[in-house]
Amino acid sequence: MINLSPLWISLRIATIATVVTFFLGIAAAHFMQHYRGRWRSLLDSLFLAPMVLPPTVLGFLLLLLLGKNGPFRVLFSGGISVVFTWYAAVITATVVAFPLMYKTTLGAFEQIDDSLQQAARTLKATELNVFRRITLPLSLPGLLAGTTLAFARALGEFGATLMLAGNIPGRTQTLPMAIYFAVEGGDLREAALWSAIVLSLSLGGIVLTNGLTQHRSRLRWTQRSKGRKTEAMLLSDRSRGGFEEAGAKRSTRLQLEVDICKHLPEFTLSIKFVADGQPLGVLGASGVGKSLILRCIAGIETPDSGRIILNDRVLFDSELGIDVGSCDRNVSILFQNYALFPHLTVAQNIAFGLPRCQKSSPNQITRAVTQQLIAMRLEPFAQHYPRQLSGGQQQRVALARALASQPEVLLLDEPFSALDTHLRNQIERQLITRLQSYQGITLLVTHNLEEAYRMCHDLLILDSGTVIANGPKHRIFEQPQTVSVARLTGCKNFSPAVAYGPNQVEVQRWQCQLQTLEPLPPNFTQIGIRAHQISLSASSASSKNTFCCWLAATSETPHRMTLYLKLHRPPSDEQDYHLQAEVFKEKWCELKDQPQPWSVCLDPSRLLLLEDL
């Protein structure tokens, strides 16, 4: 009869080692995910060293460390010894299995989108809650795989265990040792039996893990297929009432003061502005620091210097050493990718953003979630997962979740960038309506000037990390002071110009003289006019700033035509033009068959007198 003690010893040692490795691997992976110090490479190498060292070398090093003459001999005073005991085998199994658990877990953690954890922090979740409710559930497949690999490695450890724990039958003799000594003794049948058991346990665990992972994937695909709904049908439903705004009217007038500086490789972000209850649009080209401003306000990024003050509460002050964490700022951010938690349903996502209060009963939380679902017309999708929703539905869930946390500041980072044109217009109208009842401060980041104009009362225009305009949108669009502001607000026609009289300028590029309505400012260097404010007619006229023009080229959009015009004489080619004029298709139909030259009028009241800055 075969002695089964190697089987039970191996299972006990591998199980204990796997449990210890599970917690150590998660702790090490979580630390290394966030550690960016100078010793990161060395620590990572030390954690992975047991995976590449020969088992005998590893066993010898452990023997030196844990022997009675080793550096840890103080632990073994009083006659206690680790060497040649079953817990020595646990130690070696833990050491050799740790790298697999650590590396697999670290890879699982790094696969999680950073915006999910950042969103959780802005929803007032502590670091412990972020780790418990977001990081661990999302990394579960990786943790399961790492645990399986760690168990298989611990079960199969031989060399290091033999060096430290020896081969004592009934005490430290594990399955790999039983196989080795069975072969050495010529008992191939027993060796084959033990080998089959090891293979069954190791490969069985791996197959089971892969099967569970594939089952989860198939289940997600099935849920996604069954959960498809038509966005247009939902948006066409009649509006429902009865919603009590989660963020009730606040008694104080909110004010956000931002004065920060952050050095980047391409430029230095240095901005200063004040926002109040009116929505503020942050406008600028891609890569000028718009999103970075929101991340600094939310506490996701840390400025190099400056201050951020919300309603007389200091959120950041470099001189005083104040840097309030994201979870305590009461600032919510709506990311470009919405950052919905994929393992939570729509209702659970919204509930995540509700204020944490010990007095809140489950019924109160349910009512609050229901109110948000009604307000955003999401009741049919309460038990759906984000992967089962369309882009517009996901956007509305993210907005409901952000508002449910009752933030003092709502940050919208390109909220419509992932939507098609038709859906974008519908969601934009719904967002505008929703923000009318929101009592906090709203900042909208966008590079779409029409979107900013429709949604915001004030504008903050950036260029290369600095503020070049700040104020009411009407003033900025109608009276830009510089060429940069005019260009970022859609002006396409510019030319250097010099004063020719009190209300007259010499326009060099257009080769003409223009009369202005207002006196010339002292520092003006260029003149501009917006393409849609140029008047065209087929008949000649003698009014102010009217000239003959010829058509050089056209560019068509669904509703408008852009006409490239050459003043004074016919163009030599399509690139030979002075002005771009935009007209509706109806006007184009009137003009296109008329003989040229046409007449172009540059209205004195529409001319922009600009500085180069």
C-alpha positions in Angstrom: 0.0 0.0 0.0 1.4 3.4 -1.0 2.1 5.9 1.7 -0.1 9.0 0.9 1.7 11.3 3.3 3.7 13.1 0.5 0.3 14.1 -1.1 -1.1 15.5 2.2 2.2 17.3 3.0 2.3 18.8 -0.4 -1.3 20.0 -0.4 -0.9 21.5 3.1 2.4 23.3 2.2 1.2 24.5 -1.2 -2.1 25.8 0.3 -0.5 27.7 3.1 2.2 29.1 0.8 -0.5 30.2 -1.7 -2.5 32.0 0.9 0.6 33.8 2.2 1.7 34.6 -1.4 -1.7 35.9 -2.2 -1.6 38.6 0.3 2.1 39.4 -0.1 1.8 39.5 -3.9 -1.2 41.9 -3.8 0.5 44.2 -1.3 3.8 44.2 -3.3 2.0 44.8 -6.6 -0.2 47.6 -5.1 3.0 49.3 -3.8 4.9 48.9 -7.0 2.0 50.2 -9.1 2.2 53.6 -7.4 5.9 53.7 -6.5 8.0 55.8 -8.9 11.1 56.3 -6.8 14.7 55.7 -7.8 14.7 52.1 -6.3 11.8 50.8 -8.3 14.0 48.9 -10.8 16.0 47.3 -8.0 12.9 46.3 -6.0 11.2 44.8 -9.0 14.4 42.8 -9.7 14.5 41.5 -6.1 10.8 40.5 -6.2 11.4 38.5 -9.5 14.8 37.0 -8.5 13.4 33.7 -7.1 11.8 33.0 -10.6 15.2 33.1 -12.4 17.6 31.8 -9.7 18.5 28.1 -9.8 16.5 26.3 -7.0 19.7 25.1 -5.4 21.2 28.6 -5.3 17.9 29.9 -3.8 17.8 27.1 -1.3 21.4 27.8 -0.3 20.7 31.5 0.2 17.7 30.7 2.3 19.8 28.4 4.4 22.4 31.1 5.0 19.6 33.6 6.0 17.5 31.3 8.2 20.2 29.1 9.7 21.2 29.4 13.3 24.3 31.4 12.2 22.4 33.6 9.8 21.3 37.2 10.2 17.9 36.1 11.5 19.3 33.8 14.2 17.7 36.1 16.9 14.4 34.6 15.8 15.5 31.2 16.7 16.8 31.7 20.2 15.5 29.2 22.7 16.2 26.1 20.6 13.7 27.0 17.8 15.0 26.0 14.4 13.5 26.4 10.9 15.8 24.2 9.0 14.5 20.6 8.3 10.9 21.4 9.4 7.7 21.4 7.5 7.4 25.2 7.8 10.8 25.5 6.2 9.1 23.9 3.2 6.3 26.5 3.5 8.9 29.3 3.4 10.6 27.9 0.3 7.3 27.3 -1.5 6.2 30.9 -0.7 9.5 32.4 -1.9 9.4 30.5 -5.3 5.7 31.1 -5.8 5.7 34.8 -4.9 7.2 36.2 -8.2 4.3 34.6 -10.2 1.7 36.0 -8.0 3.4 39.4 -7.8 4.0 39.8 -11.6 0.5 38.6 -12.6 -1.2 40.8 -10.0 0.9 43.8 -11.1 0.0 43.2 -14.7 -3.7 43.0 -13.7 -3.5 46.3 -11.7 -1.8 48.1 -14.6 -4.4 47.0 -17.1 -7.1 48.9 -15.1 -7.8 52.3 -16.7 -6.4 55.0 -14.4 -9.5 57.2 -15.0 -11.6 54.6 -13.2 -9.7 55.0 -10.0 -9.4 58.7 -10.4 -13.2 58.9 -10.9 -13.8 57.0 -7.7 -11.6 59.4 -5.8 -13.4 62.4 -7.1 -16.6 60.7 -5.9 -15.4 60.9 -2.4 -14.0 57.4 -2.1 -11.0 56.9 0.2 -8.0 55.0 -1.0 -9.1 51.9 0.9 -12.5 52.1 -0.8 -11.0 52.6 -4.2 -8.8 49.5 -3.7 -11.6 47.4 -2.3 -14.5 48.5 -4.6 -12.6 49.2 -7.9 -9.1 47.8 -8.1 -9.7 44.4 -6.6 -13.0 43.5 -8.5 -11.6 44.7 -11.8 -8.3 42.7 -11.3 -10.1 39.5 -10.2 -9.3 37.4 -13.3 -5.6 38.3 -12.9 -5.7 37.5 -9.2 -7.3 34.2 -9.9 -4.7 33.4 -12.6 -1.8 34.4 -10.3 -3.2 32.3 -7.4 -3.5 29.3 -9.7 0.1 29.7 -11.0 1.4 30.3 -7.4 -0.3 27.1 -6.2 1.1 25.1 -9.1 4.6 26.5 -8.5 4.4 25.8 -4.8 3.2 22.3 -5.4 6.1 21.5 -7.7 9.0 23.1 -5.7 11.9 20.7 -5.2 15.4 22.0 -5.1 15.1 24.8 -2.6 12.9 22.7 -0.4 15.4 19.9 -0.4 18.2 22.3 0.6 16.2 24.0 3.5 13.7 21.4 4.7 15.3 18.1 3.6 13.6 14.9 2.7 12.1 13.6 6.0 9.3 11.0 5.3 6.1 12.0 6.9 7.3 15.5 7.8 8.9 17.3 4.8 8.8 14.8 2.0 6.7 16.4 -0.7 5.4 15.0 -4.0 8.4 16.2 -6.1 10.8 14.6 -3.5 8.8 11.4 -3.5 9.0 11.3 -7.3 12.7 11.9 -7.3 13.5 9.2 -4.7 11.1 6.8 -6.3 12.9 7.0 -9.6 16.3 6.8 -7.8 15.1 3.6 -6.1 13.8 2.1 -9.4 10.1 2.3 -8.5 8.9 3.9 -11.7 5.3 2.9 -11.0 5.1 5.0 -7.9 7.0 7.8 -9.6 4.4 7.8 -12.4 1.5 7.8 -9.9 2.9 10.8 -8.1 3.7 12.6 -11.4 0.1 12.0 -12.6 -1.2 13.5 -9.4 1.0 16.6 -9.7 0.0 17.1 -13.3 -3.7 16.6 -12.5 -3.6 19.2 -9.7 -1.5 21.8 -11.6 -3.0 21.5 -15.0 -6.5 21.1 -13.6 -6.2 24.3 -11.7 -5.0 26.2 -14.8 -7.7 24.6 -17.0 -10.4 25.6 -14.5 -9.1 29.2 -14.3 -9.1 29.5 -18.1 -12.6 28.0 -18.2 -13.9 30.5 -15.7 -12.3 33.4 -17.6 -13.8 32.3 -20.9 -17.2 31.8 -19.3 -17.1 35.4 -18.0 -16.2 36.6 -21.5 -19.1 34.7 -23.1 -21.5 35.9 -20.4 -20.5 39.5 -21.1 -20.9 39.1 -24.8 -24.4 37.6 -24.3 -25.4 40.4 -22.0 -24.1 42.9 -24.4 -26.1 41.4 -27.3 -29.3 41.2 -25.3 -28.9 44.6 -23.8 -28.7 46.7 -27.0 -31.3 49.4 -27.0 -32.0 52.2 -29.4 -30.8 55.5 -28.1 -33.1 57.6 -30.3 -36.2 55.8 -28.9 -35.2 56.7 -25.3 -34.4 60.3 -26.1 -37.8 60.7 -27.8 -39.7 59.7 -24.7 -41.6 62.5 -23.1 -39.9 64.2 -20.2 -40.7 63.0 -16.7 -41.1 65.2 -13.7 -40.8 64.6 -10.0 -37.0 64.8 -9.7 -35.7 66.4 -6.6 -32.2 67.8 -7.4 -29.6 66.0 -5.3 -27.6 69.1 -4.8 -30.2 71.4 -3.3 -29.7 75.2 -3.6 -26.8 76.2 -1.6 -27.0 79.3 0.6 -23.6 80.6 -0.3 -22.4 81.9 -3.6 -19.7 79.6 -4.9 -16.4 80.9 -6.3 -13.4 79.0 -7.6 -10.1 80.8 -7.7 -7.3 79.2 -9.7 -3.7 80.5 -9.9 -1.3 77.6 -10.7 1.8 76.8 -12.6 3.0 73.4 -13.8 6.1 72.8 -15.9 5.7 70.4 -18.8 8.2 69.2 -21.4 6.5 71.2 -24.2 5.5 74.3 -22.3 4.7 75.7 -18.9 1.1 75.8 -17.8 0.6 79.2 -16.0 -3.0 80.3 -15.6 -5.0 82.5 -13.4 -8.8 82.9 -13.4 -11.9 83.0 -11.3 -15.1 81.0 -12.0 -18.5 81.5 -10.4 -22.0 80.1 -10.9 -22.0 80.8 -14.7 -20.7 77.9 -16.8 -17.1 78.6 -17.9 -15.9 77.2 -21.2 -12.2 76.4 -21.4 -11.4 76.7 -25.1 -8.2 76.1 -27.0 -6.4 73.8 -29.5 -5.4 70.3 -28.6 -2.4 70.0 -26.3 -2.5 73.5 -24.7 -3.3 72.3 -21.2 -7.1 72.4 -21.0 -7.6 68.9 -19.5 -4.6 69.4 -17.2 -6.4 72.4 -15.6 -9.3 70.2 -14.7 -7.1 67.4 -13.4 -5.3 69.9 -11.1 -8.6 71.3 -9.8 -9.8 67.7 -9.1 -6.6 66.8 -7.3 -5.6 64.2 -9.9 -2.5 66.2 -10.9 -0.4 68.4 -8.5 0.7 71.8 -9.8 4.3 72.8 -9.2 3.2 76.1 -7.5 0.2 78.3 -6.9 -3.2 78.1 -5.2 -6.6 76.7 -5.7 -9.4 78.1 -3.5 -13.0 76.9 -3.6 -15.5 79.1 -1.7 -12.8 80.3 0.7 -11.6 76.8 1.3 -8.0 76.2 0.3 -7.7 73.0 -1.8 -4.1 73.6 -2.8 -1.4 76.0 -1.7 2.2 75.3 -2.5 3.6 77.8 -0.1 1.6 76.5 2.9 2.0 72.9 1.9 -1.7 72.3 1.5 -2.9 69.6 -1.0 -6.4 68.3 -0.2 -7.0 64.8 -1.6 -9.4 64.2 -4.5 -11.9 62.5 -2.2 -12.2 65.6 0.1 -12.4 68.3 -2.5 -16.1 67.9 -3.4 -15.2 68.2 -7.1 -16.6 65.8 -9.7 -15.1 65.2 -13.2 -16.8 63.7 -16.2 -14.0 62.1 -18.2 -13.8 61.9 -22.0 -14.2 58.1 -21.8 -16.9 58.5 -19.0 -14.9 56.1 -16.7 -17.9 54.0 -15.7 -17.1 51.1 -13.5 -17.5 48.1 -15.8 -18.2 45.6 -12.9 -21.1 47.7 -11.5 -24.6 48.2 -13.0 -26.0 51.6 -14.0 -27.8 51.9 -10.6 -24.6 50.8 -8.7 -22.5 53.3 -10.7 -24.9 56.1 -9.7 -25.1 54.9 -6.1 -21.3 55.0 -5.9 -21.4 58.8 -6.2 -24.0 59.3 -3.5 -22.7 60.9 -0.3 -21.5 58.4 2.3 -23.6 58.9 5.4 -24.1 56.4 8.3 -27.7 57.7 8.7 -28.6 56.9 5.0 -30.8 53.9 4.9 -30.9 51.5 1.9 -34.4 53.0 1.0 -33.0 56.5 1.0 -30.2 55.5 -1.3 -32.6 53.6 -3.6 -34.8 56.7 -3.8 -31.9 59.0 -4.6 -30.7 56.6 -7.3 -34.2 56.4 -8.8 -34.4 60.2 -8.9 -31.2 60.3 -10.9 -32.4 57.6 -13.2 -35.7 59.4 -13.9 -33.9 62.7 -14.4 -31.6 61.2 -17.0 -34.2 58.9 -18.5 -32.3 55.8 -17.6 -34.9 53.7 -15.7 -35.0 50.9 -18.3 -31.2 50.4 -18.0 -30.9 50.4 -14.2 -29.6 46.8 -14.1 -27.6 47.0 -17.2 -23.8 47.1 -17.2 -21.9 49.9 -19.0 -20.8 47.5 -21.8 -24.5 47.0 -22.7 -25.1 50.8 -23.2 -24.6 53.1 -26.2 -22.2 56.0 -26.0 -25.0 58.5 -25.3 -26.4 56.3 -22.5 -23.0 55.9 -20.9 -22.5 59.7 -21.0 -25.8 60.2 -19.2 -24.9 57.6 -16.6 -21.6 59.3 -16.0 -23.3 62.7 -15.6 -25.9 61.3 -13.2 -23.1 59.7 -11.1 -21.1 62.9 -11.0 -24.1 65.0 -10.0 -25.3 62.4 -7.4 -22.2 63.2 -5.3 -23.5 66.8 -4.8 -20.3 68.4 -6.0 -19.5 72.1 -5.6 -17.6 72.0 -8.9 -18.5 69.9 -12.0 -15.7 69.4 -14.5 -16.7 68.3 -18.0 -13.7 67.1 -20.1 -14.7 66.9 -23.8 -18.0 65.3 -22.9 -19.2 64.9 -26.5 -16.0 63.9 -28.2 -17.1 60.2 -28.5 -20.6 60.9 -29.9 -21.8 61.2 -33.5 -23.2 64.5 -34.6 -26.9 63.7 -34.3 -26.5 62.2 -30.8 -24.2 64.9 -29.7 -26.8 67.6 -30.4 -29.5 65.7 -28.5 -27.2 64.9 -25.5 -26.0 68.5 -25.5 -29.5 69.9 -25.2 -30.2 67.5 -22.3 -27.0 68.5 -20.6 -27.8 72.2 -20.9 -31.2 71.6 -19.4 -29.8 69.6 -16.6 -27.1 72.2 -15.8 -29.7 74.9 -15.5 -30.8 73.3 -12.2 -27.3 72.6 -11.0 -26.3 75.1 -8.3 -22.5 74.6 -8.4 -19.7 75.8 -10.7 -19.3 74.2 -14.1 -16.2 74.1 -16.2 -16.4 72.7 -19.8 -13.2 71.8 -21.6 -13.6 71.7 -25.4 -11.8 72.6 -28.6 -15.2 73.1 -30.4 -15.9 76.8 -30.3 -19.6 76.4 -31.3 -20.1 73.9 -28.5 -18.5 76.3 -26.0 -20.6 79.2 -27.3 -23.8 77.3 -26.9 -23.2 75.9 -23.5 -21.2 78.6 -21.6 -21.7 82.1 -20.5 -18.0 82.9 -20.0 -14.9 81.7 -21.9 -11.3 81.1 -20.9 -9.1 80.8 -24.0 -5.7 79.1 -23.8 -2.7 79.1 -26.0 0.5 77.2 -25.1 -0.5 77.0 -21.5 -1.4 80.7 -20.9 -4.6 82.6 -20.8 -5.0 84.9 -23.8 -8.7 85.8 -23.2 -11.1 85.6 -20.3 -14.6 87.0 -20.1 -18.1 86.9 -21.4 -18.4 85.0 -24.7 -20.1 87.8 -26.6 -17.3 90.3 -25.9 -14.6 87.7 -26.8 -16.2 86.8 -30.1 -17.2 90.3 -31.1 -14.2 92.1 -29.8 -11.1 89.9 -29.8 -8.0 91.9 -29.0 -5.3 89.7 -30.6 -4.8 87.6 -33.7 -4.5 84.4 -31.5 -7.9 85.0 -29.9 -9.5 85.8 -33.2 -8.1 82.7 -34.8 -9.2 80.4 -31.9 -12.7 81.9 -32.1 -13.0 81.0 -35.8 -11.7 84.1 -37.7 -10.0 83.0 -41.0 -9.2 86.3 -42.7 -6.1 88.4 -41.5 -3.7 90.9 -43.0 -1.0 93.2 -41.7 -2.3 96.8 -41.7 -1.0 100.3 -41.0 -2.9 103.5 -40.1 -3.6 105.7 -43.1 -5.8 108.2 -41.3 -7.9 108.6 -38.2 -10.4 105.9 -39.4 -8.6 104.5 -42.4 -6.0 101.7 -42.8 -3.8 100.4 -45.5 -4.3 96.6 -45.8 -1.1 95.2 -47.2 -2.0 91.6 -48.0 -5.4 92.5 -49.5 -3.9 95.5 -51.4 -6.7 97.9 -50.5 -7.6 100.8 -48.1 -10.4 100.2 -45.6 -12.5 102.7 -43.5 -13.2 101.7 -39.9 -16.1 102.6 -37.7 -14.1 103.1 -34.5 -10.8 105.1 -34.1 -7.7 103.0 -34.5 -6.2 101.6 -31.3 -2.6 102.6 -30.8 -1.1 99.1 -30.8 -3.0 97.5 -33.7 -0.9 95.7 -36.3 -3.4 93.5 -38.2 -7.0 93.6 -39.4 -9.4 90.8 -39.7 -12.9 89.9 -40.6 -14.9 86.7 -40.1 -15.8 84.7 -43.2 -19.6 84.7 -42.5 -19.7 88.5 -42.1 -18.4 89.2 -45.7 -21.2 90.4 -48.0 -21.3 89.4 -51.7 -23.4 90.5 -54.6 -23.4 90.0 -58.3 -23.9 93.7 -59.1 -21.4 96.4 -58.7 -21.8 98.9 -55.8 -20.1 102.1 -54.6 -20.6 101.8 -50.8 -17.7 101.9 -48.3 -15.1 99.1 -48.4 -16.6 97.5 -51.5 -14.3 96.0 -54.2 -14.4 93.8 -57.3 -13.6 90.2 -56.7 -13.1 86.9 -58.6 -13.7 83.4 -57.5 -10.5 81.3 -57.1 -11.9 78.1 -55.5 -14.8 76.7 -53.5 -15.2 74.3 -50.6 -18.6 72.7 -49.8 -20.3 71.6 -46.5 -23.8 70.3 -46.2 -25.3 73.7 -45.7 -22.7 76.3 -46.6 -20.2 77.1 -49.3 -16.7 78.6 -48.6 -15.7 80.9 -51.4 -12.0 81.8 -51.9 -11.9 85.3 -53.4 -9.3 87.4 -55.2 -9.7 91.1 -55.0 -9.0 93.6 -57.9 -8.0 91.1 -60.6 -8.7 87.4 -61.6 -6.7 84.7 -59.8 -3.8 82.9 -61.5 -4.7 79.5 -59.7 -6.8 78.1 -56.9 -4.2 79.2 -54.3 -4.2 82.8 -55.4 -6.9 84.4 -53.2 -7.2 87.1 -50.5 -10.3 86.3 -48.5 -12.5 83.4 -47.4 -16.3 84.1 -47.5 -19.0 81.7 -46.1 -22.5 81.8 -47.6 -25.5 79.6 -47.4 -26.3 77.3 -50.3 -29.3 79.6 -51.3 -27.0 82.5 -51.7 -24.5 80.4 -53.7 -27.3 79.4 -56.1 -27.9 83.1 -56.8 -24.2 83.9 -57.3 -22.7 80.9 -59.1 -24.2 81.6 -62.6 -23.7 85.4 -62.4 -20.8 86.8 -64.5 -17.7 87.9 -62.7 -16.4 90.1 -61.2 -18.7 90.2 -58.2 -18.8 92.8 -55.5 -17.5 92.1 -52.0 -18.2 94.4 -49.1 -16.2 94.5 -45.9 -18.6 96.1 -43.4 -16.7 98.7 -41.3 -18.6 97.6 -38.2 -17.4 94.0 -38.7 -13.7 94.7 -39.0 -11.5 93.4 -36.2 -8.5 95.6 -35.2 -6.0 93.3 -33.7 -2.6 93.1 -32.1 -0.1 90.4 -33.0 0.1 88.9 -29.4 
